[in-house]
Amino acid sequence: MDARITVDLNLPEDRASPRPRRKSKRVWVGGTAIGDGAPVAVQSMCTTLTHDVDATIRQIEQLQEGGCEIARVAVPDKRAGEALKEVVRRSILPVVADIHFDYKLALMALDAKVHKLRLNPGNIHNKDGVREVVRRAKDQGTPIRIGVNHGSIGDRQPGDVRDEAQRMVDLALSEIKILEDLDFDDIVVSVKAFEVPVMIAAYRRLAKAVPYPLHLGVTEAGTALSGSIRSAAGMSVLLYEGIGDTIRVSLSEDPVVEVKAAFDLLKSLGLRDQGLTLVACPSCGRADIDLIPLAKVAEERLRALPTPMKVAVMGCEVNGPGEAKDADVGIAGGVGKGAIFRKGKIVGTYPEDKLMDALLAEIDKILIENGKEPYSQKAPKLSHAGQLTPGRSVPAGQRT
């Protein structure tokens, strides 16, 4: 029996790439475009007290260095609102004011000339106040994100048979109508939930209902590992379907980690091409080199690469240049040594303790060949010496 599968590459579901991006209005947040085919923008939120302007600016600068394109700050009180003007003046990134409960804080944010407002319709109940905010935002050309969180939508009323996803969507639509009735359409929308199936369903429905760009996120996702997995589980489905124009990976972590996780997610889907893409095999008993710490050191030393580059760290001849032949450059492990390869071709062999320096030297060659500055002198100075796994000095096939 012929078991071959016929694939029609004209069908979007059979293509080895994300679906075409959903069409939406374009919204500008400072100089960063969201929607209408613009690259999926990466944003994060400061963990500092906003009234501590120096600390907030330091964190915004760290976010920018990590690749963040939009920074959100909390505005829980008048003191934070009063600090916004200085934050906006000094910030290298567009600043979004995060507003809950009190519409008057949004007016203070507009006085400070923030680049976008985030309003939570689940807890800002003074709709006349919201209308006042919208009129001011329209006059100033300041966009507004309608940011629905599942935890803020209130208790289900008797007789309400809608599922949780629809309750979020309906709340977003009711708030959008307030804005549209005032001829305001500089809108971004989000419907975040902790439960991934609820979040996916809400965004799919919203994507069909409105023409506005969508901000994706899984709210209260968790710590670095579990939160990144939960965020990827939700957002990657939607992004692959062409839904989503800006993202935040919400983690109980340094916000710079959020940015790194966001770019890794987007790079995995082929939606952004920025800096390092590290390919590393998972290691096993065949590995003839101490792969795990070597891969970690490679990731840390290469994290600031300014140019898109795929770098492989492979543990043995099985997963060496052959399986990683599409990498720009990489390491293939041997017994106490390793080979450096480019596009699957070995260009040199070095002792294990010299491999990272050799890899960096080869990366410099690639950059110089492409008219760019070398990187190695800017890379963090780290070593995996002292972390070697016992037994790796004996070839895998000879270990007893």
BELKA-V575894 format. One record per residue. N is the residue number from 1. RES is the residue in three letters. SS is DSSP state (H for helix, E for strand, C for the rest). OMEGA is omega in degrees with one decimal (999 if undefined). D_FIRST is the distance of its C-alpha to the first C-alpha in Angstrom with 1 decimal. Layout:
BEGIN
<<N:RES:SS:OMEGA:D_FIRST> <N:RES:SS:OMEGA:D_FIRST>>
END
This chain:
BEGIN
<<1:MET:C:178.5:0.0> <2:ASP:C:-175.4:3.8> <3:ALA:C:-178.6:6.0> <4:ARG:C:-179.9:9.1> <5:ILE:C:176.1:11.9> <6:THR:C:-178.2:14.2> <7:VAL:C:175.5:17.8> <8:ASP:C:-175.8:20.8> <9:LEU:C:175.1:23.6> <10:ASN:C:178.6:26.1> <11:LEU:C:-178.1:25.6> <12:PRO:H:-176.9:27.9> <13:GLU:H:-179.7:25.6> <14:ASP:H:-180.0:23.0> <15:ARG:C:179.3:25.7> <16:ALA:C:179.6:26.4> <17:SER:C:176.6:30.0> <18:PRO:C:176.9:32.2> <19:ARG:C:176.1:32.6> <20:PRO:C:-178.5:35.6> <21:ARG:C:175.6:38.8> <22:ARG:C:179.0:40.5> <23:LYS:C:178.3:43.5> <24:SER:C:172.3:46.8> <25:LYS:C:174.0:50.5> <26:ARG:C:176.6:51.7> <27:VAL:E:179.0:54.3> <28:TRP:E:174.1:56.4> <29:VAL:E:-167.9:57.5> <30:GLY:C:178.8:60.1> <31:GLY:C:-177.8:58.4> <32:THR:E:179.9:54.9> <33:ALA:E:174.7:52.6> <34:ILE:E:176.4:50.4> <35:GLY:C:177.6:47.9> <36:ASP:C:175.3:47.1> <37:GLY:C:177.0:44.7> <38:ALA:C:176.6:47.0> <39:PRO:C:178.9:45.4> <40:VAL:C:-174.3:44.9> <41:ALA:E:179.9:48.3> <42:VAL:E:177.2:48.9> <43:GLN:E:177.9:51.8> <44:SER:E:-178.4:53.5> <45:MET:E:180.0:56.6> <46:CYS:C:176.3:59.6> <47:THR:C:-178.8:60.6> <48:THR:C:167.3:64.2> <49:LEU:C:-171.8:67.1> <50:THR:C:-180.0:67.4> <51:HIS:C:171.4:71.2> <52:ASP:C:-170.2:70.9> <53:VAL:H:-177.3:70.4> <54:ASP:H:179.8:70.4> <55:ALA:H:-179.9:67.7> <56:THR:H:179.6:65.6> <57:ILE:H:177.4:65.9> <58:ARG:H:-179.2:65.0> <59:GLN:H:176.2:61.8> <60:ILE:H:178.0:61.0> <61:GLU:H:176.5:61.5> <62:GLN:H:177.3:59.2> <63:LEU:H:179.7:56.5> <64:GLN:H:178.2:56.9> <65:GLU:H:178.5:56.6> <66:GLY:C:177.9:53.3> <67:GLY:C:-180.0:52.0> <68:CYS:C:-176.7:52.9> <69:GLU:C:178.4:53.7> <70:ILE:E:-179.9:55.5> <71:ALA:E:177.0:57.6> <72:ARG:E:178.2:58.6> <73:VAL:E:179.3:61.7> <74:ALA:E:175.0:63.0> <75:VAL:C:-175.2:66.0> <76:PRO:C:-173.5:67.1> <77:ASP:C:-176.7:70.8> <78:LYS:H:-179.4:73.6> <79:ARG:H:176.9:74.0> <80:ALA:H:179.0:70.4> <81:GLY:H:179.7:71.0> <82:GLU:H:-179.6:74.1> <83:ALA:H:-172.2:72.3> <84:LEU:H:-176.5:69.6> <85:LYS:H:179.6:71.7> <86:GLU:H:177.1:72.1> <87:VAL:H:-179.6:68.5> <88:VAL:H:-178.5:67.4> <89:ARG:H:-173.5:70.0> <90:ARG:H:-172.9:68.9> <91:SER:C:175.6:65.1> <92:ILE:C:-179.3:62.9> <93:LEU:C:170.2:60.1> <94:PRO:E:-175.7:60.1> <95:VAL:E:175.6:61.4> <96:VAL:E:177.2:60.2> <97:ALA:E:-177.1:62.6> <98:ASP:E:-171.1:61.0> <99:ILE:E:174.0:63.0> <100:HIS:C:168.4:63.1> <101:PHE:C:-168.5:65.7> <102:ASP:C:-179.1:68.5> <103:TYR:H:-178.6:68.2> <104:LYS:H:175.4:71.4> <105:LEU:H:175.9:69.5> <106:ALA:H:176.8:67.3> <107:LEU:H:175.9:70.5> <108:MET:H:179.3:71.7> <109:ALA:H:177.6:68.4> <110:LEU:H:175.4:68.8> <111:ASP:H:-178.8:72.3> <112:ALA:C:178.8:70.8> <113:LYS:C:173.9:68.5> <114:VAL:C:-174.7:65.3> <115:HIS:C:175.8:62.2> <116:LYS:E:171.8:60.4> <117:LEU:E:165.6:61.1> <118:ARG:E:177.8:58.7> <119:LEU:E:177.5:59.9> <120:ASN:C:-177.4:58.6> <121:PRO:C:179.0:59.1> <122:GLY:C:-179.0:58.6> <123:ASN:C:171.6:62.0> <124:ILE:C:-169.3:64.0> <125:HIS:C:179.1:65.4> <126:ASN:C:-174.0:68.3> <127:LYS:H:173.2:66.6> <128:ASP:H:175.9:69.8> <129:GLY:H:176.9:69.8> <130:VAL:H:179.1:66.2> <131:ARG:H:177.3:67.3> <132:GLU:H:177.7:70.1> <133:VAL:H:-177.2:67.7> <134:VAL:H:179.3:65.4> <135:ARG:H:179.3:68.4> <136:ARG:H:-179.9:69.5> <137:ALA:H:178.5:66.0> <138:LYS:H:179.4:65.7> <139:ASP:H:-176.2:69.1> <140:GLN:H:-176.5:68.0> <141:GLY:C:-178.6:64.5> <142:THR:C:179.2:63.1> <143:PRO:E:179.9:59.5> <144:ILE:E:168.9:58.8> <145:ARG:E:169.3:55.8> <146:ILE:E:-172.3:55.5> <147:GLY:E:179.2:54.2> <148:VAL:E:171.4:53.1> <149:ASN:E:-178.2:52.5> <150:HIS:H:-178.2:51.1> <151:GLY:H:-176.7:54.0> <152:SER:H:-172.4:56.6> <153:ILE:C:176.2:55.6> <154:GLY:C:-177.3:57.8> <155:ASP:C:176.6:57.5> <156:ARG:C:179.3:55.5> <157:GLN:C:178.0:58.0> <158:PRO:C:178.6:58.0> <159:GLY:C:178.9:55.8> <160:ASP:C:-175.5:53.7> <161:VAL:C:179.4:50.1> <162:ARG:C:173.2:48.5> <163:ASP:C:-174.2:46.1> <164:GLU:H:178.3:47.3> <165:ALA:H:-178.3:45.3> <166:GLN:H:176.6:46.9> <167:ARG:H:176.9:50.4> <168:MET:H:-179.1:50.1> <169:VAL:H:-178.6:48.9> <170:ASP:H:176.9:51.7> <171:LEU:H:178.0:54.3> <172:ALA:H:-178.3:53.1> <173:LEU:H:179.7:53.2> <174:SER:H:178.3:56.7> <175:GLU:H:177.1:58.0> <176:ILE:H:-179.9:56.4> <177:LYS:H:177.1:58.2> <178:ILE:H:-179.2:61.5> <179:LEU:H:-178.3:60.8> <180:GLU:H:178.6:59.6> <181:ASP:H:176.6:62.7> <182:LEU:C:178.2:64.8> <183:ASP:C:178.6:62.8> <184:PHE:C:-179.5:61.3> <185:ASP:C:177.0:57.7> <186:ASP:C:-163.8:57.6> <187:ILE:E:167.0:55.3> <188:VAL:E:-175.2:52.6> <189:VAL:E:171.9:51.1> <190:SER:E:176.7:49.5> <191:VAL:E:-171.9:48.4> <192:LYS:E:175.5:48.0> <193:ALA:C:175.6:47.1> <194:PHE:C:-179.5:46.5> <195:GLU:C:-173.5:43.6> <196:VAL:H:179.4:40.6> <197:PRO:H:177.9:38.9> <198:VAL:H:-179.6:42.3> <199:MET:H:-179.5:42.8> <200:ILE:H:-178.8:39.4> <201:ALA:H:-178.6:39.9> <202:ALA:H:-179.1:43.5> <203:TYR:H:178.3:42.7> <204:ARG:H:-179.0:39.8> <205:ARG:H:-179.5:42.2> <206:LEU:H:-178.9:45.1> <207:ALA:H:179.1:43.1> <208:LYS:H:-170.0:42.7> <209:ALA:H:-173.8:46.3> <210:VAL:C:179.7:48.3> <211:PRO:C:-170.9:48.4> <212:TYR:C:175.9:49.8> <213:PRO:E:-175.8:48.3> <214:LEU:E:175.7:47.0> <215:HIS:E:-177.4:48.1> <216:LEU:E:174.2:45.4> <217:GLY:C:170.0:46.2> <218:VAL:C:-171.9:45.7> <219:THR:C:-178.7:49.2> <220:GLU:C:-170.9:50.6> <221:ALA:C:178.2:47.4> <222:GLY:C:-179.4:48.9> <223:THR:C:-168.6:49.6> <224:ALA:H:-176.2:48.0> <225:LEU:H:-175.5:44.8> <226:SER:H:-179.5:44.1> <227:GLY:H:177.5:45.4> <228:SER:H:179.1:43.3> <229:ILE:H:-179.8:40.2> <230:ARG:H:178.8:41.2> <231:SER:H:179.4:42.1> <232:ALA:H:-180.0:38.9> <233:ALA:H:-179.7:36.9> <234:GLY:H:-172.3:38.8> <235:MET:H:-177.3:39.5> <236:SER:H:176.8:36.3> <237:VAL:H:-177.9:34.4> <238:LEU:H:-180.0:37.0> <239:LEU:H:178.1:37.4> <240:TYR:H:178.6:33.7> <241:GLU:C:179.2:34.0> <242:GLY:C:-177.6:37.0> <243:ILE:C:176.5:39.6> <244:GLY:C:-175.7:42.6> <245:ASP:C:174.1:45.3> <246:THR:E:-175.7:47.2> <247:ILE:E:166.2:46.5> <248:ARG:C:172.3:48.5> <249:VAL:C:-174.6:47.0> <250:SER:C:-177.2:49.7> <251:LEU:C:170.0:50.4> <252:SER:C:-170.1:53.3> <253:GLU:C:167.1:53.8> <254:ASP:C:-177.6:55.6> <255:PRO:H:175.3:54.5> <256:VAL:H:176.5:53.6> <257:VAL:H:175.7:50.7> <258:GLU:H:-178.1:49.6> <259:VAL:H:179.1:49.5> <260:LYS:H:179.4:47.5> <261:ALA:H:179.7:44.9> <262:ALA:H:-179.6:44.8> <263:PHE:H:177.1:44.2> <264:ASP:H:178.0:41.6> <265:LEU:H:-177.6:39.7> <266:LEU:H:178.3:40.1> <267:LYS:H:179.7:39.1> <268:SER:H:179.9:35.9> <269:LEU:C:-178.6:34.9> <270:GLY:C:-177.8:36.1> <271:LEU:C:172.6:39.0> <272:ARG:C:-179.9:41.8> <273:ASP:C:-173.7:42.2> <274:GLN:C:173.7:45.4> <275:GLY:C:-172.8:46.5> <276:LEU:E:162.3:44.6> <277:THR:E:-175.7:40.9> <278:LEU:E:173.6:40.5> <279:VAL:E:-179.6:37.3> <280:ALA:E:178.3:37.7> <281:CYS:C:-173.0:35.3> <282:PRO:C:-176.8:36.0> <283:SER:C:177.7:37.4> <284:CYS:C:-178.2:36.5> <285:GLY:C:178.0:37.8> <286:ARG:C:-171.1:36.6> <287:ALA:C:179.2:39.0> <288:ASP:C:179.4:41.8> <289:ILE:C:-177.8:43.9> <290:ASP:C:-164.2:45.4> <291:LEU:H:-169.5:42.9> <292:ILE:H:177.3:43.7> <293:PRO:H:178.8:47.4> <294:LEU:H:179.0:46.6> <295:ALA:H:179.4:44.1> <296:LYS:H:178.9:46.7> <297:VAL:H:178.2:49.4> <298:ALA:H:179.9:47.3> <299:GLU:H:-178.2:46.7> <300:GLU:H:-177.5:50.4> <301:ARG:H:-176.2:51.7> <302:LEU:H:-172.5:49.3> <303:ARG:C:-177.2:49.5> <304:ALA:C:178.1:52.1> <305:LEU:C:-177.1:50.2> <306:PRO:C:-174.4:51.3> <307:THR:C:176.6:48.4> <308:PRO:C:-179.5:44.7> <309:MET:E:176.3:43.1> <310:LYS:E:-175.7:40.0> <311:VAL:E:-177.9:41.2> <312:ALA:E:171.6:39.0> <313:VAL:E:-171.6:40.4> <314:MET:E:-167.1:37.9> <315:GLY:C:-175.9:38.6> <316:CYS:C:-177.4:37.2> <317:GLU:C:178.5:35.4> <318:VAL:C:-177.8:31.9> <319:ASN:C:-176.1:32.7> <320:GLY:C:-173.2:35.2> <321:PRO:C:-177.5:35.2> <322:GLY:C:-176.6:31.5> <323:GLU:C:179.9:30.2> <324:ALA:C:-173.6:33.3> <325:LYS:C:178.4:33.4> <326:ASP:C:176.2:33.8> <327:ALA:C:177.4:37.0> <328:ASP:C:-177.5:40.2> <329:VAL:E:179.3:41.7> <330:GLY:E:178.4:41.3> <331:ILE:E:170.6:42.0> <332:ALA:E:-172.2:39.9> <333:GLY:E:171.2:41.5> <334:GLY:C:-178.1:42.8> <335:VAL:C:-179.1:45.3> <336:GLY:C:-179.1:48.4> <337:LYS:E:178.0:47.4> <338:GLY:E:178.5:44.8> <339:ALA:E:170.6:43.5> <340:ILE:E:179.4:44.0> <341:PHE:E:175.4:41.3> <342:ARG:E:-179.5:40.9> <343:LYS:C:175.5:37.6> <344:GLY:C:-178.4:36.0> <345:LYS:E:-179.6:38.8> <346:ILE:E:-179.2:41.3> <347:VAL:E:178.4:44.9> <348:GLY:E:177.2:46.9> <349:THR:E:-172.8:47.2> <350:TYR:E:172.2:49.7> <351:PRO:E:-175.7:51.1> <352:GLU:H:-177.0:49.7> <353:ASP:H:178.1:53.0> <354:LYS:H:-171.5:53.0> <355:LEU:H:-177.3:49.4> <356:MET:H:177.8:50.3> <357:ASP:H:178.5:53.1> <358:ALA:H:177.8:50.9> <359:LEU:H:179.1:48.2> <360:LEU:H:178.2:50.9> <361:ALA:H:179.3:52.3> <362:GLU:H:176.1:49.0> <363:ILE:H:175.9:48.7> <364:ASP:H:179.0:52.2> <365:LYS:H:179.9:51.2> <366:ILE:H:-179.5:48.4> <367:LEU:H:-179.5:50.7> <368:ILE:H:178.5:53.5> <369:GLU:H:-179.3:51.1> <370:ASN:C:174.2:50.3> <371:GLY:C:-178.0:54.0> <372:LYS:C:-179.3:54.2> <373:GLU:C:175.2:56.5> <374:PRO:C:-172.6:55.5> <375:TYR:C:-165.5:54.7> <376:SER:H:-177.9:55.4> <377:GLN:H:178.9:59.1> <378:LYS:H:-173.7:58.2> <379:ALA:C:174.7:55.7> <380:PRO:C:-178.8:56.8> <381:LYS:C:-179.2:57.9> <382:LEU:C:178.8:55.9> <383:SER:C:174.7:54.8> <384:HIS:C:176.4:52.5> <385:ALA:C:-179.2:55.0> <386:GLY:C:179.6:55.8> <387:GLN:C:-175.4:52.4> <388:LEU:C:179.2:50.6> <389:THR:C:179.3:48.5> <390:PRO:C:176.9:49.8> <391:GLY:C:-176.4:47.7> <392:ARG:C:179.1:46.2> <393:SER:C:177.4:48.5> <394:VAL:C:179.6:46.5> <395:PRO:C:-175.9:43.1> <396:ALA:H:-176.0:40.3> <397:GLY:H:-177.2:39.2> <398:GLN:H:-177.2:42.9> <399:ARG:C:179.1:43.9> <400:THR:C:999:45.2>>
END
